[in-house]
Amino acid sequence: VFIGREAVECCLKEKWADLVSLIENALKSYSQGKVVQPVRSIVSVDKHNGRLLTMPAYDADSDSLATKIATVYPDNKKESIPTIQTVILLYDASHGTLKAILYAEIITDMRTAAASMVATKHLAPKNAQHISILGAGSQARSHYQVLKNFVDIKKVSVWNVNKESGEKLAEEIRASGIQCEYYSSVEYAVKDADIINVVTMATQPILMKKWIKEGAHINAVGAPFPDWQELEEDLMHSSVVYVDSYEGAKKESGDIIKSGAEIYAEIGEVVSGTKKAYPEKTTIFKSLGMAVEDVVAAEFVYKIYSQLQTIF
C-alpha cells in the first residue's frame, strides 16, 4: 500500500504527544543497544550538487523494520522544488515482506522536531518562554508546532537568510496568537532566547558563542554532512554537547568533526538516566536524525492508517 501526503497528514494530525513519546522511547532503545542501525550510506551526485541517502533500521522493542531513502539537493530551492525528498519502505519484520511505502517528508519533519522536543524537555532551562528559530523552511515550522504543544511560549524570534520567507513565517506565528518578530541578523534573533532552534541549510557557522545567553538550550538540526557547519567552534567547546548517536555524529556532523568538541552523551542516555542533564548550563543537541526515528514513526502512521481503513 502507498500512504501519500494527505493520508500521512491525517494520521499525524494532533498526534505530537504520541510522537514525542515514541521518539523518546526509540532514542532510549538505541542508546541501550536494542536497535540495529548502520550509519547511513551517502551517494554524492556532484554533477548536480546532490546526495542520495539510505537509512535502514530495525527496532527490537517494537519489532519494526524499515528503510528511508532520501535525496538532498540544496539548489532545488532556486526552482521551488523541495531540497529534501524522501520515502520510507516499511516491512513486516517477521517475514521481510514490504507492507507499505510512505510519503516521508512530513514524517521526517515531525520526527526530527519530536527528537528536538525530547532534548528540550530534558535540557532546556526551566520556565523557558523565549524561542528563537533560525531558518524558515518546513523544519522551522515543525519545530514551532511541537514546541507550542509543550512549552509556554511568550515570544518567538525568527531569522532566515531569505528575508521574505522569514517574514512569512513570523506572520504565520503571529496569526497563531504568539508574539513574533523577524530579525535581519542572527545576533538579534537569538538575543535573550531560552531555546534556539537552528534549522538551516548553512554550510558555514552562523551562530556565535558571544550572542548566546548563558544557560540557553540549542537544537542544532542542520549541517548533516562532515563539511557543513552551523555553529561556531567556540560555542561547541563552551557548551555541554549531546547527540542522537555517537557513531553518526563522529562520522557525519561537521559541527562535531571540525570543532573537535567533546560529546558528553547521547540524548537516549539522558532519557534512561545513565547520563545527567544540565539544564542550568548552555547545552547543544546536535541532531543528525536517525533511521530508528523513521521506523517507529512510519509504523505508527501505518497502524493509524490501517485502523482508518477498517472504519471506512
C-alpha positions as CSV (number, residue, x, y, z in Angstrom):
1,V,0.0,0.0,0.0
2,F,1.2,3.6,-0.7
3,I,0.4,6.1,2.0
4,G,0.5,9.5,0.4
5,R,0.9,13.0,1.7
6,E,-2.7,13.7,2.7
7,A,-3.1,10.3,4.4
8,V,0.1,10.8,6.4
9,E,-1.0,14.3,7.4
10,C,-4.4,12.9,8.5
11,C,-2.7,10.2,10.6
12,L,-0.4,12.5,12.4
13,K,-2.8,15.4,12.9
14,E,-2.7,16.5,16.6
15,K,-0.5,13.5,17.5
16,W,2.5,15.4,18.8
17,A,2.3,13.9,22.3
18,D,2.2,10.4,21.0
19,L,5.0,11.0,18.5
20,V,7.3,12.6,21.1
21,S,6.7,9.7,23.4
22,L,7.5,7.2,20.6
23,I,10.7,9.1,19.6
24,E,11.8,9.3,23.3
25,N,11.5,5.6,23.7
26,A,13.3,5.0,20.4
27,L,16.2,7.2,21.4
28,K,16.4,5.3,24.7
29,S,16.3,1.9,23.0
30,Y,19.0,3.0,20.6
31,S,21.3,4.0,23.4
32,Q,20.6,0.7,25.2
33,G,21.7,-1.3,22.2
34,K,18.3,-2.5,21.2
35,V,18.3,-1.1,17.7
36,V,20.2,-2.4,14.7
37,Q,21.1,0.7,12.7
38,P,24.2,1.1,10.5
39,V,25.5,4.6,9.7
40,R,23.5,5.9,6.7
41,S,25.2,5.5,3.3
42,I,25.6,8.5,1.1
43,V,26.0,8.7,-2.6
44,S,27.3,12.0,-3.9
45,V,25.8,13.4,-7.1
46,D,28.4,16.1,-7.6
47,K,27.2,17.0,-11.1
48,H,24.0,18.3,-9.6
49,N,25.3,19.2,-6.1
50,G,23.1,16.4,-4.7
51,R,23.2,13.4,-2.4
52,L,21.2,10.2,-2.1
53,L,20.9,8.8,1.4
54,T,19.7,5.3,2.6
55,M,18.8,4.9,6.2
56,P,17.7,1.3,7.3
57,A,17.0,0.2,10.9
58,Y,15.3,-2.5,13.0
59,D,13.8,-1.7,16.4
60,A,13.6,-4.9,18.5
61,D,11.3,-3.3,21.1
62,S,8.5,-2.5,18.6
63,D,9.6,-5.3,16.2
64,S,9.6,-2.7,13.4
65,L,11.8,-2.8,10.2
66,A,12.1,0.0,7.6
67,T,14.5,2.0,5.5
68,K,14.3,5.6,4.4
69,I,15.6,6.8,1.0
70,A,16.2,10.5,0.8
71,T,17.7,13.0,-1.7
72,V,19.3,16.3,-0.6
73,Y,19.6,18.8,-3.4
74,P,20.3,22.3,-1.9
75,D,20.0,24.1,-5.2
76,N,16.4,22.9,-5.7
77,K,15.2,26.0,-3.8
78,K,16.1,28.1,-6.8
79,E,13.4,26.3,-8.8
80,S,10.9,26.0,-5.9
81,I,11.5,22.2,-5.7
82,P,11.9,20.7,-2.2
83,T,15.5,20.5,-1.2
84,I,14.9,17.2,0.6
85,Q,12.7,14.5,-0.8
86,T,12.0,11.2,0.9
87,V,10.1,7.9,1.0
88,I,10.0,5.1,3.7
89,L,9.8,1.4,2.9
90,L,8.1,-0.3,5.8
91,Y,8.4,-4.1,6.1
92,D,6.8,-6.9,8.1
93,A,9.7,-7.8,10.4
94,S,8.5,-11.4,10.8
95,H,8.7,-12.3,7.1
96,G,10.6,-9.5,5.4
97,T,7.6,-8.6,3.1
98,L,7.0,-5.0,2.1
99,K,3.8,-3.8,3.7
100,A,3.8,0.0,2.9
101,I,5.6,2.8,1.1
102,L,5.1,6.1,2.8
103,Y,5.4,9.7,1.7
104,A,8.1,10.7,4.2
105,E,8.7,14.5,4.1
106,I,6.1,15.1,6.8
107,I,7.3,12.1,8.8
108,T,10.9,13.4,8.6
109,D,9.8,17.0,9.6
110,M,7.8,15.8,12.6
111,R,10.1,13.0,13.9
112,T,13.0,15.5,13.7
113,A,11.1,18.1,15.7
114,A,9.9,15.4,18.1
115,A,13.6,14.4,18.8
116,S,14.4,18.1,19.4
117,M,11.5,18.2,21.8
118,V,12.8,15.2,23.7
119,A,16.1,17.1,24.1
120,T,14.4,20.3,25.0
121,K,12.3,18.5,27.7
122,H,15.4,17.3,29.4
123,L,18.0,20.1,28.7
124,A,16.2,23.4,28.3
125,P,16.1,25.9,31.2
126,K,13.1,25.7,33.5
127,N,10.3,28.2,32.7
128,A,11.7,28.8,29.2
129,Q,9.4,31.3,27.3
130,H,11.5,32.9,24.5
131,I,12.1,30.8,21.5
132,S,14.4,31.6,18.6
133,I,14.1,29.9,15.2
134,L,16.9,30.3,12.6
135,G,15.5,29.1,9.3
136,A,12.1,29.3,7.7
137,G,11.5,26.0,6.0
138,S,9.4,23.0,6.9
139,Q,11.7,22.1,9.8
140,A,11.3,25.6,11.3
141,R,7.5,25.2,11.2
142,S,7.5,21.7,12.7
143,H,9.8,22.8,15.5
144,Y,7.5,25.7,16.3
145,Q,4.5,23.4,16.2
146,V,5.9,20.8,18.6
147,L,7.3,23.5,21.0
148,K,4.0,25.2,21.1
149,N,2.5,22.0,22.4
150,F,4.9,21.5,25.2
151,V,6.4,25.0,26.1
152,D,4.7,28.0,27.5
153,I,5.9,30.3,24.7
154,K,5.6,34.0,25.2
155,K,7.8,35.2,22.4
156,V,9.3,33.9,19.2
157,S,12.2,35.5,17.3
158,V,12.9,34.5,13.7
159,W,15.8,34.9,11.3
160,N,16.2,33.5,7.8
161,V,18.8,34.1,5.1
162,N,15.8,34.9,2.8
163,K,14.0,37.9,4.4
164,E,10.7,37.3,2.6
165,S,10.5,33.7,3.8
166,G,11.4,34.7,7.3
167,E,8.8,37.4,7.5
168,K,6.2,35.0,6.2
169,L,7.0,32.5,9.0
170,A,6.8,35.3,11.6
171,E,3.4,36.3,10.2
172,E,2.2,32.7,10.5
173,I,3.3,32.5,14.1
174,R,1.7,35.8,15.0
175,A,-1.5,34.5,13.4
176,S,-1.4,31.6,15.8
177,G,-1.6,34.1,18.7
178,I,2.1,34.3,19.8
179,Q,4.2,37.4,19.8
180,C,6.8,37.1,17.0
181,E,9.3,39.3,15.3
182,Y,11.6,38.8,12.3
183,Y,15.2,40.0,12.7
184,S,17.6,40.6,9.8
185,S,20.6,39.4,11.9
186,V,21.1,36.2,13.8
187,E,22.6,38.1,16.7
188,Y,19.4,39.9,17.4
189,A,17.2,36.9,16.7
190,V,18.9,34.8,19.4
191,K,19.4,37.6,22.0
192,D,18.0,36.5,25.4
193,A,16.4,33.4,23.8
194,D,16.0,30.4,26.1
195,I,15.6,27.8,23.3
196,I,17.4,28.3,20.0
197,N,16.4,26.1,17.0
198,V,19.0,26.1,14.2
199,V,17.2,24.6,11.2
200,T,19.1,26.0,8.1
201,M,20.9,24.8,5.0
202,A,24.0,26.8,6.2
203,T,27.4,25.3,5.3
204,Q,29.4,27.8,7.4
205,P,28.9,28.8,11.1
206,I,26.1,31.3,11.6
207,L,25.6,31.1,15.4
208,M,28.3,32.6,17.7
209,K,29.0,32.0,21.4
210,K,29.1,35.7,22.2
211,W,25.4,36.1,21.2
212,I,24.0,33.3,23.4
213,K,22.5,33.7,26.8
214,E,24.3,31.6,29.4
215,G,22.1,28.5,30.1
216,A,20.3,28.6,26.7
217,H,19.5,25.3,25.0
218,I,20.3,24.9,21.3
219,N,18.7,22.3,19.0
220,A,21.1,22.1,16.1
221,V,19.4,20.3,13.3
222,G,21.1,21.4,10.1
223,A,24.7,20.8,8.8
224,P,24.2,17.0,8.4
225,F,27.4,16.5,6.4
226,P,31.1,16.5,7.5
227,D,31.9,19.6,5.6
228,W,28.9,21.7,6.7
229,Q,28.7,23.7,9.9
230,E,26.0,25.9,11.6
231,L,27.7,26.5,15.0
232,E,30.9,28.4,15.8
233,E,33.6,26.2,17.2
234,D,34.0,28.3,20.4
235,L,30.3,27.7,21.0
236,M,30.7,24.0,20.6
237,H,33.6,23.9,23.0
238,S,31.9,26.0,25.7
239,S,28.7,24.1,25.8
240,V,27.6,20.6,27.0
241,V,27.1,18.7,23.8
242,Y,24.5,15.9,23.4
243,V,23.9,13.9,20.2
244,D,21.4,11.4,19.0
245,S,24.2,8.9,18.1
246,Y,27.9,8.9,19.0
247,E,28.7,6.9,15.8
248,G,26.7,9.1,13.5
249,A,27.9,12.4,15.0
250,K,31.6,11.5,14.9
251,K,31.3,10.4,11.2
252,E,28.9,12.9,9.7
253,S,28.4,16.0,11.8
254,G,30.6,18.9,10.6
255,D,29.9,20.8,13.8
256,I,31.4,17.9,15.8
257,I,34.2,16.9,13.4
258,K,35.5,20.4,12.5
259,S,35.4,21.7,16.1
260,G,36.7,18.5,17.7
261,A,34.3,19.2,20.5
262,E,33.7,16.6,23.1
263,I,30.4,14.8,23.1
264,Y,29.1,14.4,26.6
265,A,26.2,12.0,26.0
266,E,23.6,10.6,23.6
267,I,20.2,12.0,24.5
268,G,18.9,8.5,24.9
269,E,21.4,8.0,27.8
270,V,19.7,11.0,29.5
271,V,16.3,9.5,28.9
272,S,17.4,6.2,30.5
273,G,19.1,8.0,33.4
274,T,22.6,6.8,32.7
275,K,23.9,10.3,31.9
276,K,23.0,13.7,33.5
277,A,21.0,16.5,32.0
278,Y,22.5,20.0,32.7
279,P,19.6,22.5,32.2
280,E,21.5,25.1,34.1
281,K,24.3,25.1,31.6
282,T,24.4,26.1,27.9
283,T,23.5,22.9,26.1
284,I,23.6,21.7,22.5
285,F,21.6,18.8,21.0
286,K,23.3,18.0,17.7
287,S,20.7,16.1,15.8
288,L,21.5,14.3,12.6
289,G,18.3,12.3,12.6
290,M,18.3,8.5,12.9
291,A,16.7,5.8,10.9
292,V,15.1,4.3,14.0
293,E,13.1,7.6,14.3
294,D,11.7,7.0,10.8
295,V,11.0,3.3,11.6
296,V,8.8,3.9,14.7
297,A,7.1,7.0,13.2
298,A,6.3,5.0,10.0
299,E,4.9,2.1,12.0
300,F,2.8,4.5,14.0
301,V,1.4,6.0,10.8
302,Y,0.8,2.6,9.3
303,K,-1.2,1.4,12.3
304,I,-3.4,4.5,12.3
305,Y,-3.9,4.3,8.6
306,S,-4.9,0.6,8.8
307,Q,-7.4,1.4,11.6
308,L,-9.0,4.2,9.5
309,Q,-9.3,1.8,6.5
310,T,-11.1,-0.7,8.7
311,I,-13.5,2.0,9.9
312,F,-14.2,3.3,6.4
